[in-house]
Amino acid sequence: MRKILSSLVCAGALVAASGTASAGSTSASFQVSATVTKNCTVAANPLAFGTYTPGGGAVKVSSTLNVNCTKTTPFTVALNAGTTTGDAFTQRLLQNQTAGDADTLQYNLYTSNTYTTVWGDGTGSTGTVTGTGTGIATSVAETVYGQLVDSTANQNVSPGSYTDTITVTVSF
């Protein structure tokens, strides 16, 4: 009986071993890839001159544009002339929001706090601002410098609330 039991155990072990030995395996590899494209987004903070008192001197303020671009992506930031009728890079205008009042206030936007280069689209004598992306999750802050001049034209306007809308374009 002992011989039969021992024979059965040996036979079982051989069957198990032969099942493992006869199984095969193979392998393959494959590549995984992705392409990252250049991308930028921009967010603009309002630029508010606050209260202007005619004859009280020019009002200078600043604001920021936050540009987010993919890492190492060069970009150029341009500003349009504005939406007020008569807006031009040489003289941007804020429109009185009182119904029927055609008064405008003269102002401009500049690339630096020296107020010498008008921030535009690069045409004429306007300039743009350039930068390089540091990663889409990291903003590059660009400062917009605004000046509302205390000109004769600005000194002769009606009291009220004045606005204009500027469009920011980031090229990359």
C-alpha positions as MATLAB code, in Angstrom:
seq = 'MRKILSSLVCAGALVAASGTASAGSTSASFQVSATVTKNCTVAANPLAFGTYTPGGGAVKVSSTLNVNCTKTTPFTVALNAGTTTGDAFTQRLLQNQTAGDADTLQYNLYTSNTYTTVWGDGTGSTGTVTGTGTGIATSVAETVYGQLVDSTANQNVSPGSYTDTITVTVSF';
ca = [
       0.000    0.000    0.000;
       2.876    2.202    0.778;
       4.316    1.593   -2.669;
       1.001    2.451   -4.313;
       0.671    5.660   -2.334;
       4.258    6.639   -3.095;
       3.734    5.887   -6.762;
       0.581    8.004   -6.860;
       2.380   10.970   -5.256;
       5.284   10.673   -7.712;
       2.888   10.391  -10.632;
       0.994   13.469   -9.446;
       4.221   15.438   -9.130;
       5.289   14.414  -12.623;
       1.932   15.477  -14.096;
       2.155   18.840  -12.326;
       5.760   19.329  -13.442;
       4.992   18.347  -16.976;
       2.104   20.872  -17.109;
       4.424   23.659  -16.057;
       7.217   22.574  -18.316;
       5.038   22.407  -21.388;
       3.533   25.921  -20.901;
       5.311   28.576  -22.969;
       5.584   32.342  -22.741;
       6.500   35.155  -25.011;
       6.799   38.925  -24.648;
       6.712   42.056  -26.725;
       7.277   45.709  -26.051;
       5.567   48.823  -27.388;
       6.286   52.540  -27.318;
       4.127   55.103  -25.597;
       4.346   58.645  -26.968;
       2.723   62.058  -26.797;
       3.329   65.366  -28.502;
       3.071   68.571  -26.482;
       1.911   71.551  -28.515;
       2.628   75.179  -27.818;
      -0.196   76.833  -25.944;
      -0.860   80.109  -24.156;
      -3.677   81.689  -22.187;
      -4.014   85.244  -20.939;
      -5.995   86.889  -18.150;
      -6.270   90.657  -17.795;
      -6.860   92.626  -14.620;
      -8.852   95.872  -14.923;
      -6.965   99.138  -15.138;
      -8.814  101.816  -13.161;
      -7.682  105.431  -13.192;
      -9.978  106.154  -10.261;
     -10.986  109.767   -9.806;
      -9.651  112.399  -12.193;
      -9.879  116.035  -11.159;
      -9.554  118.316  -14.224;
      -6.563  120.613  -13.723;
      -5.215  118.391  -10.940;
      -2.471  116.749  -12.992;
      -2.035  113.517  -14.877;
      -3.183  110.247  -13.322;
      -0.788  107.297  -13.632;
      -1.751  103.733  -12.712;
      -0.744  100.199  -13.595;
      -2.294   96.780  -13.920;
      -1.128   93.303  -14.904;
      -1.731   90.793  -17.619;
      -1.042   87.190  -16.647;
       0.298   85.128  -19.536;
       0.513   81.354  -19.138;
       2.433   79.544  -21.881;
       3.961   76.126  -22.226;
       7.551   75.957  -21.026;
      10.095   77.704  -23.304;
       7.355   79.013  -25.635;
       8.216   82.552  -26.790;
       5.230   84.931  -26.863;
       4.365   88.493  -27.870;
       1.630   90.532  -26.195;
      -0.197   93.194  -28.227;
      -3.017   95.563  -27.236;
      -5.588   97.003  -29.636;
      -6.481  100.704  -29.813;
      -9.740  100.266  -27.882;
     -13.460  100.345  -28.677;
     -14.362  104.011  -28.180;
     -15.134  105.812  -31.442;
     -12.001  107.683  -32.440;
      -9.663  105.427  -30.455;
      -6.188  105.299  -31.970;
      -2.841  104.156  -30.692;
      -1.673  107.748  -30.737;
      -4.590  108.706  -28.477;
      -6.845  106.211  -26.761;
     -10.174  107.512  -25.489;
     -12.501  106.758  -22.597;
     -16.193  107.365  -23.462;
     -18.593  109.089  -21.059;
     -21.280  106.539  -20.131;
     -23.982  109.165  -19.546;
     -26.656  108.738  -22.225;
     -26.274  111.254  -25.028;
     -22.932  112.637  -23.793;
     -20.218  112.426  -26.449;
     -17.373  113.578  -24.164;
     -14.196  111.497  -24.133;
     -11.119  111.450  -21.911;
      -7.668  111.044  -23.453;
      -5.410  108.332  -22.066;
      -2.836  105.832  -23.203;
      -1.182  102.561  -22.245;
       2.576  102.064  -22.146;
       5.106   99.226  -22.060;
       7.088  100.698  -19.136;
       6.843  103.217  -16.329;
       8.834  105.718  -18.391;
       5.629  106.294  -20.422;
       7.555  106.642  -23.673;
       6.477  103.615  -25.782;
       2.756  103.235  -26.403;
       1.711   99.593  -26.017;
       0.013   98.641  -29.259;
       0.353   95.990  -31.935;
       3.871   96.882  -33.083;
       2.720   99.049  -36.005;
       3.642  102.681  -36.360;
       5.535  103.794  -33.308;
       3.817  101.363  -30.932;
       5.562   98.571  -29.103;
       4.661   95.120  -27.884;
       5.958   93.093  -24.959;
       7.679   89.735  -25.343;
       8.328   86.909  -22.944;
       8.924   83.195  -22.595;
       6.552   80.696  -21.050;
       7.549   78.967  -17.828;
       4.831   76.300  -17.948;
       1.104   76.594  -18.535;
       0.453   76.431  -14.779;
       2.794   79.362  -14.052;
       1.890   82.943  -14.946;
       4.295   85.456  -16.395;
       3.023   88.848  -15.206;
       3.319   91.706  -17.689;
       2.643   95.189  -16.323;
       0.484   97.658  -18.260;
       1.197  101.292  -17.413;
      -1.659  103.740  -17.948;
      -1.634  107.512  -18.024;
      -4.665  109.806  -18.172;
      -3.222  113.152  -19.222;
      -4.328  116.493  -17.777;
      -4.749  118.041  -21.218;
      -7.001  120.936  -22.193;
      -9.338  118.448  -23.858;
      -9.582  116.391  -20.641;
     -10.113  119.528  -18.555;
     -13.217  120.403  -20.626;
     -15.336  117.275  -20.142;
     -18.578  116.649  -18.261;
     -18.514  114.827  -14.944;
     -19.411  111.167  -15.263;
     -18.156  107.630  -15.597;
     -15.850  106.971  -18.572;
     -14.863  103.574  -20.001;
     -13.073  101.886  -22.880;
     -12.370   98.230  -23.671;
      -8.951   96.949  -24.721;
      -8.376   93.564  -26.356;
      -5.190   91.668  -25.460;
      -3.695   89.358  -28.101;
      -0.960   86.855  -27.267;
       0.887   85.457  -30.282;
       3.044   82.359  -29.846;
];
